[in-house]
Amino acid sequence: MNNLLGLSETECLLSSCFTKTDCCQTDCLSYMFYWDLVMNNLLGLSETECLLSSCFTKTDCCQTDCLSYMFYWDLVMNNLLGLSETECLLSSCFTKTDCCQTDCLSYMFYWDLVMNNLLGLSETECLLSSYFTKTDCCQTDCLSYMFYWDLVMNNLLGLSETECLLSSCFTKTGL
């Protein structure tokens, strides 16, 4: 059909990697869109290729720590929500209930939930609901996100980028 299907679809989306490395072959969730790393855009359900470098394919995706993103998908409202949203969407990988409520560090840029913008290093307040403040932020393996911040170019980069930005919150605990 090569088109976008609605949430009423209950069958397992084998090509969508939002939940497991085995591409939803065990527990199944229906999503509206998933991210194509190669073409850098949103694809419909007809796509069959697994996007192995995406957080969506990580085995423990949504089982342990909250993987918060600059944007996450609201299945109910069918919309992209910003970090100012605090409610966890339990059916979405992006919004596990623990939402990074552990230790906090200051980063070159982090998201101000109150003012809804990016703040500089002078800010010291910990934003508990933001993934940017988690201490183990990419301390081990570099985690790719739908978007991450390129400090050098002062720009948002897509998942096709594989290089770890060591000064970015997304890739390292310290500055």
Contact map, one row per residue, 1 for C-alpha under 8 A:
1110000000000000000000000000000000000000000001000000000000000000000000000000000000000000000000000000000000000000000000000000000000000000000000000000000000000000000000000000000
1111000000000000000000000000000000000000000111100000000000000000000000000000000000000000000000000000000000000000000000000000000000000000000000000000000000000000000000000000000
1111100000000000000000000000000000000000000111000000000000000000000000000000000000000000000000000000000000000000000000000000000000000000000000000000000000000000000000000000000
0111110000000000000000000000000110000000001110000000000000000000000000000000000000000000000000000000000000000000000000000000000000000000000000000000000000000000000000000000000
0011111010000000000000000000000100000000000110000000000000000000000000000000000000000000000000000000000000000000000000000000000000000000000000000000000000000000000000000000000
0001111110000000000000000000001100000000000000000000000000000000000000000000000000000000000000000000000000000000000000000000000000000000000000000000000000000000000000000000000
0000111111000000000000000000011100000000000000000000000000000000000000000010000000000000000000000000000000000000000000000000000000000000000000000000000000000000000000000000000
0000011111000000000000000000000000000000000000000000000000000000000000000000000000000000000000000000000000000000000000000000000000000000000000000000000000000000000000000000000
0000111111100000000000000000010000000000000000000000000000000000000000000000000000000000000000000000000000000000000000000000000000000000000000000000000000000000000000000000000
0000001111110000000000000000110000000000000000000000000000000000000000000000000000000000000000000000000000000000000000000000000000000000000000000000000000000000000000000000000
0000000011111000000000000001010000000000000000000000000000000000000000000000000000000000000000000000000000000000000000000000000000000000000000000000000000000000000000000000000
0000000001111100000000011011110000000000000000000000000000000000000000000000000000000000000000000000000000000000000000000000000000000000000000000000000000000000000000000000000
0000000000111111000000110001110000000000000010000000000000000000000000000000000000000000000000000000000000000000000000000000000000000000000000000000000000000000000000000000000
0000000000011111100000111000000000000000000000010000000000000000000000000000000000000000000000000000000000000000000000000000000000000000000000000000000000000000000000000000000
0000000000001111100000110000000000000000000011111100000000000000000000000000000000000000000000000000000000000000000000000000000000000000000000000000000000000000000000000000000
0000000000001111111000110000001001000000000010010100000000000000000000000000000000000000000000000000000000000000000000000000000000000000000000000000000000000000000000000000000
0000000000000111111111110000000001000000000000000110010110000000000000000000000000000000000000000000000000000000000000000000000000000000000000000000000000000000000000000000000
0000000000000001111100110000000001000000000000000000001110000000000000000000000000000000000010000000000000000000000000000000000000000000000000000000000000000000000000000000000
0000000000000001111110110011100000000000000000000000000111101100000000000000000000000000000010000000000000000000000000000000000000000000000000000000000000000000000000000000000
0000000000000000111111110000000000000000000000000000000111111000000000000000000000000000000000000000000000000000000000000000000000000000000000000000000000000000000000000000000
0000000000000000101111110000000000000000000000000001000111100000000000000000000000000000000000000000000000000000000000000000000000000000000000000000000000000000000000000000000
0000000000000000100111111100000000000000000000000000000010000000000000000000000000000000000000000000000000000000000000000000000000000000000000000000000000000000000000000000000
0000000000001111111111111000000000000000000000000100000010000000000000000000000000000000000000000000000000000000000000000000000000000000000000000000000000000000000000000000000
0000000000011111111111111111100000000000000000000000000000000000000000000000000000000000000000000000000000000000000000000000000000000000000000000000000000000000000000000000000
0000000000010100000001111111000000000000000000000000000000000000000000000000000000000000000000000000000000000000000000000000000000000000000000000000000000000000000000000000000
0000000000000000000001011111000000000000000000000000000000000000000000000000000000000000000000000000000000000000000000000000000000000000000000000000000000000000000000000000000
0000000000010000001000011111100000000000000000000000000000000000000000000000000000000000000000000000000000000000000000000000000000000000000000000000000000000000000000000000000
0000000000111000001000011111110000000000000000000000000000000000000000000000000000000000000000000000000000000000000000000000000000000000000000000000000000000000000000000000000
0000000001011000001000010011111000000000000000000000000000000000000000000000000000000000001000000000000000000000000000000000000000000000000000000000000000000000000000000000000
0000001011111000000000000001111100000000000000000000000000000000000000000000000000000000000000000000000000000000000000000000000000000000000000000000000000000000000000000000000
0000011000000001000000000000111111000000000000000000000000000000000000000010000000000000000000000000000000000000000000000000000000000000000000000000000000000000000000000000000
0001111000000000000000000000011111000000000110000000000000000000000000000010010000000000000000000000000000000000000000000000000000000000000000000000000000000000000000000000000
0001000000000000000000000000001111100000011110000000000000000000000000000000000000000000000000000000000000000000000000000000000000000000000000000000000000000000000000000000000
0000000000000001110000000000001111110000011100000000000000000000000000000000000000000000000000000000000000000000000000000000000000000000000000000000000000000000000000000000000
0000000000000000000000000000000011111001111000000000000000000000000000000000000000000000000000000000000000000000000000000000000000000000000000000100000000000000000000000000000
0000000000000000000000000000000001111111111000000010000000000000000000000000000000000000000000000000000000000000000000000000000000000000000000000000000000000000000000000000000
0000000000000000000000000000000000111111100000000010110000000000000000000000000000000000000000000000000000000000000000000000000000000000000000000000000000000111000000000000000
0000000000000000000000000000000000011111000000000000000000000000000000000000000000000000000000000000000000000000000000000000000000000000000000000000000000000001000000000000000
0000000000000000000000000000000000011111100000000000000000000000000000000000000000000000000000000000000000000000000000000000000000000000000000000000000000000000000000000000000
0000000000000000000000000000000000111111110000000000000000000000000000000000000000000000000000000000000000000000000000000000000000000000000000000000000000000111000000000000000
0000000000000000000000000000000000111011111000000000000000000000000000000000000000000000000000000000000000000000000000000000000000000000000000000000000000000000000000000000000
0000000000000000000000000000000011110001111100000000000000000000000000000000000000000000000000000000000000000000000000000000000000000000000000000000000000000000000000000000000
0001000000000000000000000000000011110000111110100000000000000000000000000000000000000000000000000000000000000000000000000000000000000000000000000000000000000000000000000000000
0111100000000000000000000000000111000000011111100000000000000000000000000000000000000000000000000000000000000000000000000000000000000000000000000000000000000000000000000000000
0111100000001011000000000000000110000000001111110000000000000000000000000000000000000000000000000000000000000000000000000000000000000000000000000000000000000000000000000000000
1110000000000010000000000000000000000000000111110000000000000000000000000000000000000000000000000000000000000000000000000000000000000000000000000000000000000000000000000000000
0100000000000010000000000000000000000000001111111000000000000000000000000000000000000000000000000000000000000000000000000000000000000000000000000000000000000000000000000000000
0000000000000111000000000000000000000000000011111100000000000000000000000000000000000000000000000000000000000000000000000000000000000000000000000000000000000000000000000000000
0000000000000010000000000000000000000000000000111110000000000000000000000000000000000000000000000000000000000000000000000000000000000000000000000000000000000000000000000000000
0000000000000011100000100000000000000000000000011111000000000000000000000000000000000000000000000000000000000000000000000000000000000000000000000000000000000000000000000000000
0000000000000000100000000000000000011000000000001111110010000000000000000000000000000000000000000000000000000000000000000000000000000000000000000000000000000000000000000000000
0000000000000000000010000000000000000000000000000111110011000000000000000000000000000000000000000000000000000000000000000000000000000000000000000000000000000000000000000000000
0000000000000000000000000000000000001000000000000011111010000000000000000000000000000000000000000000000000000000000000000000000000000000000000010000000000000000000000000000000
0000000000000000100000000000000000001000000000000011111111000000000000000000000000000000000000000000000000000000000000000000000000000000000000011000000000000010000000000000000
0000000000000000010000000000000000000000000000000000111111001000000000000000000000000000000000000000000000000000000000000000000000000000000000111000000000000000000000000000000
0000000000000000111110000000000000000000000000000000011111001000000000000000000000000000000010000000000000000000000000000000000000000000000000000000000000000000000000000000000
0000000000000000111111100000000000000000000000000011111111101000000000000000000000000000000000000000000000000000000000000000000000000000000000000000000000000000000000000000000
0000000000000000001110000000000000000000000000000001011111111000000000000000000000000000000000000000000000000000000000000000000000000000000000000000000000000000000000000000000
0000000000000000001110000000000000000000000000000000000011111000000000000000000000000000000000000000000000000000000000000000000000000000000000000000000000000000000000000000000
0000000000000000000100000000000000000000000000000000000001111111000000000000000000000000000000000000000000000000000000000000000000000000000000000000000000000000000000000000000
0000000000000000001100000000000000000000000000000000001111111111001000000000000000000000000010000000000000000000000000000000000000000000000000000000000000000000000000000000000
0000000000000000001000000000000000000000000000000000000000011111111000000000000000000000000011110000000000000000000000000000000000000000000000000000000000000000000000000000000
0000000000000000000000000000000000000000000000000000000000011111100000000000000000000000000000000000000000000000000000000000000000000000000000000000000000000000000000000000000
0000000000000000000000000000000000000000000000000000000000011111110000000000000000000000000000000000000000000000000000000000000000000000000000000000000000000000000000000000000
0000000000000000000000000000000000000000000000000000000000000111111000000000000000000000000000010111000000000000000000000000000000000000000000000000000000000000000000000000000
0000000000000000000000000000000000000000000000000000000000000101111100000000000000000000000011111111000000000000000000000000000000100000000000000000000000000000000000000000000
0000000000000000000000000000000000000000000000000000000000001100111110000000000000000000000011110010000000000000000000000000000000100000000000000000000000000000000000000000000
0000000000000000000000000000000000000000000000000000000000000000011111110000000000000000000001100011000000000000000000000000000001100000000000000000000000000000000000000000000
0000000000000000000000000000000000000000000000000000000000000000001111110000000000100000000001000000000000000000000000000000000000100000000000001110000000000000000000000000000
0000000000000000000000000000000000000000000000000000000000000000000111110000000001100000000000000000000000000000000000000000000000000000000000000111000000000000000000000000000
0000000000000000000000000000000000000000000000000000000000000000000111111000000111100000000000000000000000000000000000000000000000000000000000000100000000000000000000000000000
0000000000000000000000000000000000000000000000000000000000000000000111111100000111000000000001100000000000000000000000000000000000000000000000000000000000000000000000000000000
0000000000000000000000000000000000000000000000000000000000000000000000111110011110000000000101000000000000000000000000000000000000000000000000000000000000000000000000000000000
0000000000000000000000000000000000000000000000000000000000000000000000011111111110000000100100000000000000000000000000000000000000000000000000000000000000000000000000000000000
0000001000000000000000000000001100000000000000000000000000000000000000001111111000000000100100000000000000000000000000000000000000000000000000000000000000000000000000000000000
0000000000000000000000000000000000000000000000000000000000000000000000000111110000000000000000000000000000000000000000000000000000000000000000000000000000000000000000000000000
0000000000000000000000000000000000000000000000000000000000000000000000000111111000000000000000000000000000000000000000000000000000000000000000000000000000000000000000000000000
0000000000000000000000000000000100000000000000000000000000000000000000001111111100000000000000000000000000000000000000000000000000000000000000000000000000000000000000000000000
0000000000000000000000000000000000000000000000000000000000000000000000001110111110000000000000000000000000000000000000000000000000000000000000000000000000000000000000000000000
0000000000000000000000000000000000000000000000000000000000000000000000111100011111000000000000000000000000000000000000000000000000000000000000000000000000000000000000000000000
0000000000000000000000000000000000000000000000000000000000000000000000111100001111111000000000000000000000000000000000000000000000000000000000000000000000000000000000000000000
0000000000000000000000000000000000000000000000000000000000000000000001110000000111111000000000000000000000000000000000000000000000000000000000000000000000000000000000000000000
0000000000000000000000000000000000000000000000000000000000000000000011100000000011111100000000000000000000000010100100000000000001000000000000000000000000000000000000000000000
0000000000000000000000000000000000000000000000000000000000000000000000000000000011111100000000000000000000000001110100000000000000000000000000000000000000000000000000000000000
0000000000000000000000000000000000000000000000000000000000000000000000000000000011111110000000000000000000000000000000000000000000000000000000000000000000000000000000000000000
0000000000000000000000000000000000000000000000000000000000000000000000000000000000111111000000000000000000000000000000000000000010000000000000000000000000000000000000000000000
0000000000000000000000000000000000000000000000000000000000000000000000000000000000001111100000100000000000000000000000000000000000000000000000000000000000000000000000000000000
0000000000000000000000000000000000000000000000000000000000000000000000000000000000000111110000111010000000000000000000000000000000000000000000000000000000000000000000000000000
0000000000000000000000000000000000000000000000000000000000000000000000000110000000000011111101110000000000000000000000000000000000000000000000000000000000000000000000000000000
0000000000000000000000000000000000000000000000000000000000000000000000000000000000000001111110111000000000000000000000000000000000000000000000000000000000000000000000000000000
0000000000000000000000000000100000000000000000000000000000000000000000000000000000000000111110000000000000000000000000000000000000000000000000000000000000000000000000000000000
0000000000000000000000000000000000000000000000000000000000000000000000001110000000000000111111110000000000000000000000000000000000000000000000000000000000000000000000000000000
0000000000000000011000000000000000000000000000000000000100001100011000000000000000000000011111110000000000000000000000000000000000000000000000000000000000000000000000000000000
0000000000000000000000000000000000000000000000000000000000000100011110011000000000000000100111110000000000000000000000000000000000000000000000000000000000000000000000000000000
0000000000000000000000000000000000000000000000000000000000000100011100010000000000000011110111111010000000000000000000000000000000000000000000000000000000000000000000000000000
0000000000000000000000000000000000000000000000000000000000000100111000000000000000000001110111111110000000000000000000000000000000000000000000000000000000000000000000000000000
0000000000000000000000000000000000000000000000000000000000000000010000000000000000000001010000111110000000000000000000000000000000000000000000000000000000000000000000000000000
0000000000000000000000000000000000000000000000000000000000000000110000000000000000000000000000011111100000000000000000000000000000000000000000000000000000000000000000000000000
0000000000000000000000000000000000000000000000000000000000000000111100000000000000000001000000111111100000000000000000000000000111100000000000000000000000000000000000000000000
0000000000000000000000000000000000000000000000000000000000000000110100000000000000000000000000000111110000000000000000000000000111101100000000000000000000000000000000000000000
0000000000000000000000000000000000000000000000000000000000000000000000000000000000000000000000000111111000000000000000000000000110000100000000000000000000000000000000000000000
0000000000000000000000000000000000000000000000000000000000000000000000000000000000000000000000000001111100000000000000000000000100000110000000000000000000000000000000000000000
0000000000000000000000000000000000000000000000000000000000000000000000000000000000000000000000000000111110000000000000000000000000001110000000000000000000000000000000000000000
0000000000000000000000000000000000000000000000000000000000000000000000000000000000000000000000000000011111000000000000000000011100001110000000000000000000000000000000000000000
0000000000000000000000000000000000000000000000000000000000000000000000000000000000000000000000000000001111100000000000000000010000001110000000000000000000000000000000000000110
0000000000000000000000000000000000000000000000000000000000000000000000000000000000000000000000000000000111110100000000001011110000001000000000000000000000000000000000000000000
0000000000000000000000000000000000000000000000000000000000000000000000000000000000000000000000000000000011111100000000011000000000011000000000000000000000000000000000011000011
0000000000000000000000000000000000000000000000000000000000000000000000000000000000000000000000000000000001111100000000011000000000000000000000000000001000000000000000111000001
0000000000000000000000000000000000000000000000000000000000000000000000000000000000000000000000000000000000111110000001111000000000000000000000000000000000000000000000011000000
0000000000000000000000000000000000000000000000000000000000000000000000000000000000000000000000000000000001111111000001110000000000011000000000000000000000000000000000001000000
0000000000000000000000000000000000000000000000000000000000000000000000000000000000100000000000000000000000001111100111100000001001010000000000000000000000000000000000000000000
0000000000000000000000000000000000000000000000000000000000000000000000000000000000010000000000000000000000000111111111100000001000000000000000000000000000000000000000000000000
0000000000000000000000000000000000000000000000000000000000000000000000000000000000110000000000000000000000000011111110000000001001000000000000000000000000000000000000000000000
0000000000000000000000000000000000000000000000000000000000000000000000000000000000010000000000000000000000000001111100000000000000000000000000000000000000000000000000000000000
0000000000000000000000000000000000000000000000000000000000000000000000000000000000000000000000000000000000000001111110000000000000000000000000000000000000000000000000000000000
0000000000000000000000000000000000000000000000000000000000000000000000000000000000110000000000000000000000000011111111000000000000000000000000000000000000000000000000000000000
0000000000000000000000000000000000000000000000000000000000000000000000000000000000000000000000000000000000000011101111100000000000000000000000000000000000000000000000000000000
0000000000000000000000000000000000000000000000000000000000000000000000000000000000000000000000000000000000001111000111110000000000000000000000000000000000000000000000000000000
0000000000000000000000000000000000000000000000000000000000000000000000000000000000000000000000000000000000001111000011111110000000000000000000000000000000000000000000000000000
0000000000000000000000000000000000000000000000000000000000000000000000000000000000000000000000000000000000111100000001111110000000000000000000000000000000000000000000000000000
0000000000000000000000000000000000000000000000000000000000000000000000000000000000000000000000000000000001111000000000111111000000000000000000000000000000000000000000000000000
0000000000000000000000000000000000000000000000000000000000000000000000000000000000000000000000000000000000000000000000111111000000000000000000000000000000000000000000000000000
0000000000000000000000000000000000000000000000000000000000000000000000000000000000000000000000000000000001000000000000111111100000000000000000000000000000000000000000000000000
0000000000000000000000000000000000000000000000000000000000000000000000000000000000000000000000000000000001000000000000001111110000000000000000000000000000000000000000000000000
0000000000000000000000000000000000000000000000000000000000000000000000000000000000000000000000000000000001000000000000000011111000000000000000000000000000000000000000000000000
0000000000000000000000000000000000000000000000000000000000000000000000000000000000000000000000000000000111000000000000000001111100001000000000000000000000000000000000000000000
0000000000000000000000000000000000000000000000000000000000000000000000000000000000000000000000000000000100000011100000000000111111001000000000000000000000000000000000000000000
0000000000000000000000000000000000000000000000000000000000000000000000000000000000000000000000000011110100000000000000000000011111101000000000000000000000000000000000000000000
0000000000000000000000000000000000000000000000000000000000000000000000000000000000000100000000000011100000000000000000000000001111100000000000000000000000000000000000000000000
0000000000000000000000000000000000000000000000000000000000000000000100000000000000100000000000000011000000000010100000000000001111111100000000000000000000000000000000000000000
0000000000000000000000000000000000000000000000000000000000000000011110000000000000000000000000000011000000000000000000000000000111111100100000000000000000000000000000000000000
0000000000000000000000000000000000000000000000000000000000000000000000000000000000000000000000000000000000100110000000000000000001111100100000000000000000000000000000001100000
0000000000000000000000000000000000000000000000000000000000000000000000000000000000000000000000000001001111100100000000000000011101111110100000000000000000000000000000001000000
0000000000000000000000000000000000000000000000000000000000000000000000000000000000000000000000000001111110000000000000000000000001111111100000000000000000000000000000000000100
0000000000000000000000000000000000000000000000000000000000000000000000000000000000000000000000000000011110000000000000000000000000001111100000000000000000000000000000000000100
0000000000000000000000000000000000000000000000000000000000000000000000000000000000000000000000000000000000000000000000000000000000000111111100000000000000000000000000000001100
0000000000000000000000000000000000000000000000000000000000000000000000000000000000000000000000000000000000000000000000000000000000111111111000000000000000000000000000001111100
0000000000000000000000000000000000000000000000000000000000000000000000000000000000000000000000000000000000000000000000000000000000000001111111100000000000000000000000001111100
0000000000000000000000000000000000000000000000000000000000000000000000000000000000000000000000000000000000000000000000000000000000000001111111000000000000000000000000000011100
0000000000000000000000000000000000000000000000000000000000000000000000000000000000000000000000000000000000000000000000000000000000000001011111000000000000000000000000000000000
0000000000000000000000000000000000000000000000000000000000000000000000000000000000000000000000000000000000000000000000000000000000000000011111100000000000000000000000000000000
0000000000000000000000000000000000000000000000000000000000000000000000000000000000000000000000000000000000000000000000000000000000000000011111110000000000000000000100000110000
0000000000000000000000000000000000000000000000000000001000000000000000000000000000000000000000000000000000000000000000000000000000000000010011111000000000000000000000000110000
0000000000000000000000000000000000000000000000000000111000000000000000000000000000000000000000000000000000000000000000000000000000000000000001111111000000000010110000000000000
0000000000000000000000000000000000000000000000000000011000000000000010000000000000000000000000000000000000000000000000000000000000000000000000111111000000000110000000000000000
0000000000000000000000000000000000100000000000000000000000000000000011100000000000000000000000000000000000000000000000000000000000000000000000011111000000000110000000000000000
0000000000000000000000000000000000000000000000000000000000000000000011000000000000000000000000000000000000000000000000000000000000000000000000011111100000011110000000000000000
0000000000000000000000000000000000000000000000000000000000000000000001000000000000000000000000000000000000000000000000000000000000000000000000011111110000011100000000000100000
0000000000000000000000000000000000000000000000000000000000000000000000000000000000000000000000000000000000000000000000000000000000000000000000000011111001111000000000010100000
0000000000000000000000000000000000000000000000000000000000000000000000000000000000000000000000000000000000000000000000000000000000000000000000000001111111111000000010010000000
0000000000000000000000000000000000000000000000000000000000000000000000000000000000000000000000000000000000010000000000000000000000000000000000000000111111100000000010110000000
0000000000000000000000000000000000000000000000000000000000000000000000000000000000000000000000000000000000000000000000000000000000000000000000000000011111100000000000000000000
0000000000000000000000000000000000000000000000000000000000000000000000000000000000000000000000000000000000000000000000000000000000000000000000000000011111100000000000000000000
0000000000000000000000000000000000000000000000000000000000000000000000000000000000000000000000000000000000000000000000000000000000000000000000000000111111110000000000000000000
0000000000000000000000000000000000000000000000000000000000000000000000000000000000000000000000000000000000000000000000000000000000000000000000000000111111111000000000000000000
0000000000000000000000000000000000000000000000000000000000000000000000000000000000000000000000000000000000000000000000000000000000000000000000000011110001111100000000000000000
0000000000000000000000000000000000000000000000000000000000000000000000000000000000000000000000000000000000000000000000000000000000000000000000000011110000111110100000000000000
0000000000000000000000000000000000001001000000000000000000000000000000000000000000000000000000000000000000000000000000000000000000000000000000001111000000011111100000000000000
0000000000000000000000000000000000001001000000000000010000000000000000000000000000000000000000000000000000000000000000000000000000000000000000011110000000001111110000000000000
0000000000000000000000000000000000001101000000000000000000000000000000000000000000000000000000000000000000000000000000000000000000000000000000000000000000000111110000000000000
0000000000000000000000000000000000000000000000000000000000000000000000000000000000000000000000000000000000000000000000000000000000000000000000010000000000001111111000000000000
0000000000000000000000000000000000000000000000000000000000000000000000000000000000000000000000000000000000000000000000000000000000000000000000010000000000000011111100000000000
0000000000000000000000000000000000000000000000000000000000000000000000000000000000000000000000000000000000000000000000000000000000000000000000000000000000000000111110000000000
0000000000000000000000000000000000000000000000000000000000000000000000000000000000000000000000000000000000000000000000000000000000000000000001000000000000000000011111000010000
0000000000000000000000000000000000000000000000000000000000000000000000000000000000000000000000000000000000000000000000000000000000000000000000000000011000000000001111110110000
0000000000000000000000000000000000000000000000000000000000000000000000000000000000000000000000000000000000000000000000000000000000000000000000000000000000000000000111111011001
0000000000000000000000000000000000000000000000000000000000000000000000000000000000000000000000000000000000010000000000000000000000000000000000000000001000000000000011111011011
0000000000000000000000000000000000000000000000000000000000000000000000000000000000000000000000000000000000111000000000000000000000000000000000000000111000000000000011111111001
0000000000000000000000000000000000000000000000000000000000000000000000000000000000000000000000000000000000111100000000000000000000011000110000000000000000000000000001111111111
0000000000000000000000000000000000000000000000000000000000000000000000000000000000000000000000000000000000000000000000000000000000010000110001100001100000000000000010011111000
0000000000000000000000000000000000000000000000000000000000000000000000000000000000000000000000000000000000000000000000000000000000000000111001100000000000000000000111111111100
0000000000000000000000000000000000000000000000000000000000000000000000000000000000000000000000000000000000000000000000000000000000000001111000000000000000000000000001111111111
0000000000000000000000000000000000000000000000000000000000000000000000000000000000000000000000000000000010000000000000000000000000000111111000000000000000000000000000001011111
0000000000000000000000000000000000000000000000000000000000000000000000000000000000000000000000000000000010100000000000000000000000000000000000000000000000000000000000101001111
0000000000000000000000000000000000000000000000000000000000000000000000000000000000000000000000000000000000110000000000000000000000000000000000000000000000000000000001111001111
